[in-house]
Amino acid sequence: MVIENKKIAIVGGGPGGLTLARLLQLKNAQVKVYERDENKDVRVQGATLDLHEGSGLEALSRAGLMEEFKANFRPNAGKLKILDKNLNIFLDEHASEDSYAEDRPEIDRAPLRKILLESLQPETVVWDSQFISMEQQNEGWLLHFKNGKSYYADIVIACDGANSKIRDYLTDIKPIYSGVTMVEGNIYNAETNAPTLWELINGGKIFALDHNQSLLLSTKSDGTLTFYTGCKTDEYWTKDSGIDFTNKQQVFDWFKKDFSFWDKAWQELFESDEISIIPRPQYHYPPDQHWETSSNLTLLGDAAHRMPPYAGEGVNMAMQDAYELAECLTNEQFKDVKSAISNYEKNMLKRASDITKITLYNTEILHAPNAIENLLKMFQGEDI
Ligand SMILES: Cc1cc2nc3c(=O)[nH]c(=O)nc-3n(C[C@H](O)[C@H](O)[C@H](O)COP(=O)(O)OP(=O)(O)OC[C@H]3O[C@@H](n4cnc5c(N)ncnc54)[C@H](O)[C@@H]3O)c2cc1C
């Protein structure tokens, strides 16, 4: 195995980094995960995730964690309703036995993280370790963290997400703005704080599309309603709009104005004080990106191929990257680390290119005038 006796630093303990750590430990590799979060109990933001056959589920299966997954997944959380701005329903999976969601089981981000963390050897994750910089030392890297500590690793794997600080050490390819900015909201105790929408969503998901705008809603098992608005805006709208996103009332006022064509029921999204709000301009990398392979550094997940979430593939890709990289680093096929990384990157970049193109297409058609018709045709496998 090309990583025999090598120290591996995984930077970032998201689904990609933790899956990789687990798979490498199953092969007795020396692994540390350096994670920015203060500890394992930090609240994990973001919507529930659907895991797919051949990627996210395959990763858990290879990690020997399917039993834990089955004990934590949420059977009806993927049931979808498609609505327009006036709450007219165009599809309701709650009403039928058939469901697009059935072979894409949902799990909340927090239990997924817990399952992966509990599968690791004690002390694998070094919490409160925000990566700042690194420099070449001997055959590897000396990594520096915000807490003042530094650690050496022979191989560094960047799993530090969409705003990766390590990516620049491998490539200067910059992200491209997709044309859409999302605003993420998490309404806690939503049964009380957004009762009409809580009843409407019925424990599943809502895609509401109209007026070249989107509202994607989902539930979490702790009673949170997570949602994303999607609007076509300029790249720097978050700043240029003058909205202070730490001031809830300013965001509420923006929504009232920008979504004034929508039924009043949607206003519940921006009314409660028990809400967290994060603006998220959506970027992607060029589908034909590539870089010169390094012998001691590579990227995985969003750090390698961030993209808008409109194909629902991000977490699945990160977990597939993890098992493909683990396989390359631990099988006996390659003569050295560089050849193993090269093989992984070739396949990963091809796969990411295909999914990026699909994602950009979805981003466009879901924010077009006939978005609902487009989405229904897409689900039925028809040409748009
Ligand atoms: C609004 C939105 C909605 C989405 N919806 C979906 C969806 O429905 N389905 C889906 O499959 N995907 C979705 N995604 C994408 C999905 O969340 C990501 O693709 C996936 O989480 C990528 O996993 P990752 O491990 O590469 O990175 P991340 O999950 O981002 O994890 C990165 C980790 O690195 C840590 N970190 C960051 N910087 C540092 C640093 N400097 N030092 C140390 N640690 C660091 C972070 O704290 C984090 O734990 C969505 C994303 C967004 C933004």
The ligand as a Tripos MOL2 file, in Angstrom:
@<TRIPOS>MOLECULE
LIG
   53    58     1     0     0
SMALL
NO_CHARGES

@<TRIPOS>ATOM
      1 C1        -27.5780   25.7860    0.4000 C.3       1 LIG1
      2 C2        -27.0470   24.4140    0.1580 C.ar      1 LIG1
      3 C3        -27.9010   23.3260   -0.0040 C.ar      1 LIG1
      4 C4        -27.4090   22.0610   -0.2750 C.ar      1 LIG1
      5 N1        -28.2640   21.0140   -0.4600 N.ar      1 LIG1
      6 C5        -27.7620   19.7890   -0.7780 C.ar      1 LIG1
      7 C6        -28.5970   18.6700   -1.0180 C.ar      1 LIG1
      8 O1        -29.8340   18.7630   -0.9230 O.2       1 LIG1
      9 N2        -28.0410   17.4920   -1.3380 N.ar      1 LIG1
     10 C7        -26.6930   17.3510   -1.4380 C.ar      1 LIG1
     11 O2        -26.2150   16.2580   -1.7600 O.2       1 LIG1
     12 N3        -25.8650   18.3690   -1.2120 N.ar      1 LIG1
     13 C8        -26.3700   19.5770   -0.8880 C.ar      1 LIG1
     14 N4        -25.5300   20.6150   -0.6680 N.ar      1 LIG1
     15 C9        -24.1080   20.4200   -0.8550 C.3       1 LIG1
     16 C10       -23.4870   19.6520    0.2880 C.3       1 LIG1
     17 O3        -23.7820   20.2790    1.5050 O.3       1 LIG1
     18 C11       -21.9910   19.6250    0.0480 C.3       1 LIG1
     19 O4        -21.7340   19.2580   -1.2900 O.3       1 LIG1
     20 C12       -21.3210   18.6130    0.9710 C.3       1 LIG1
     21 O5        -21.5640   18.9500    2.3120 O.3       1 LIG1
     22 C13       -19.8380   18.6060    0.6730 C.3       1 LIG1
     23 O6        -19.1630   17.8570    1.6310 O.3       1 LIG1
     24 P1        -17.6710   18.2080    1.9890 P.3       1 LIG1
     25 O7        -17.2810   17.2180    3.0320 O.co2     1 LIG1
     26 O8        -16.8710   18.3170    0.7380 O.co2     1 LIG1
     27 O9        -17.7010   19.6970    2.5740 O.3       1 LIG1
     28 P2        -18.5080   20.3200    3.7850 P.3       1 LIG1
     29 O10       -19.7110   19.5610    4.1090 O.co2     1 LIG1
     30 O11       -18.6340   21.7610    3.4890 O.co2     1 LIG1
     31 O12       -17.5040   20.1280    5.0070 O.3       1 LIG1
     32 C14       -16.3390   20.8950    5.1180 C.3       1 LIG1
     33 C15       -15.8310   20.7940    6.5460 C.3       1 LIG1
     34 O13       -14.5900   21.4870    6.6140 O.3       1 LIG1
     35 C16       -14.5880   22.3400    7.7430 C.3       1 LIG1
     36 N5        -13.6940   23.4640    7.4180 N.ar      1 LIG1
     37 C17       -13.9200   24.4720    6.5540 C.ar      1 LIG1
     38 N6        -12.8530   25.2970    6.5130 N.ar      1 LIG1
     39 C18       -11.9390   24.7900    7.3480 C.ar      1 LIG1
     40 C19       -10.6220   25.1900    7.7210 C.ar      1 LIG1
     41 N7        -10.0560   26.3020    7.2180 N.pl3     1 LIG1
     42 N8         -9.9630   24.4250    8.6060 N.ar      1 LIG1
     43 C20       -10.5260   23.2890    9.1170 C.ar      1 LIG1
     44 N9        -11.7640   22.8730    8.8170 N.ar      1 LIG1
     45 C21       -12.4710   23.6020    7.9180 C.ar      1 LIG1
     46 C22       -16.0370   22.7280    7.9220 C.3       1 LIG1
     47 O14       -16.3070   23.1600    9.2580 O.3       1 LIG1
     48 C23       -16.7510   21.4460    7.5540 C.3       1 LIG1
     49 O15       -16.9130   20.5930    8.6650 O.3       1 LIG1
     50 C24       -26.0130   21.8700   -0.3590 C.ar      1 LIG1
     51 C25       -25.1410   22.9410   -0.1400 C.ar      1 LIG1
     52 C26       -25.6590   24.2030    0.1200 C.ar      1 LIG1
     53 C27       -24.7000   25.3620    0.3480 C.3       1 LIG1
@<TRIPOS>BOND
     1     1     2 1
     2     2     3 ar
     3     2    52 ar
     4     3     4 ar
     5     4     5 ar
     6     4    50 ar
     7     5     6 ar
     8     6     7 ar
     9     6    13 1
    10     7     8 2
    11     7     9 ar
    12     9    10 ar
    13    10    11 2
    14    10    12 ar
    15    12    13 ar
    16    13    14 ar
    17    14    15 1
    18    14    50 ar
    19    15    16 1
    20    16    17 1
    21    16    18 1
    22    18    19 1
    23    18    20 1
    24    20    21 1
    25    20    22 1
    26    22    23 1
    27    23    24 1
    28    24    25 2
    29    24    26 1
    30    24    27 1
    31    27    28 1
    32    28    29 2
    33    28    30 1
    34    28    31 1
    35    31    32 1
    36    32    33 1
    37    33    34 1
    38    33    48 1
    39    34    35 1
    40    35    36 1
    41    35    46 1
    42    36    37 ar
    43    36    45 ar
    44    37    38 ar
    45    38    39 ar
    46    39    40 ar
    47    39    45 ar
    48    40    41 1
    49    40    42 ar
    50    42    43 ar
    51    43    44 ar
    52    44    45 ar
    53    46    47 1
    54    46    48 1
    55    48    49 1
    56    50    51 ar
    57    51    52 ar
    58    52    53 1
@<TRIPOS>SUBSTRUCTURE
     1 LIG1         1 GROUP 0 **** ****
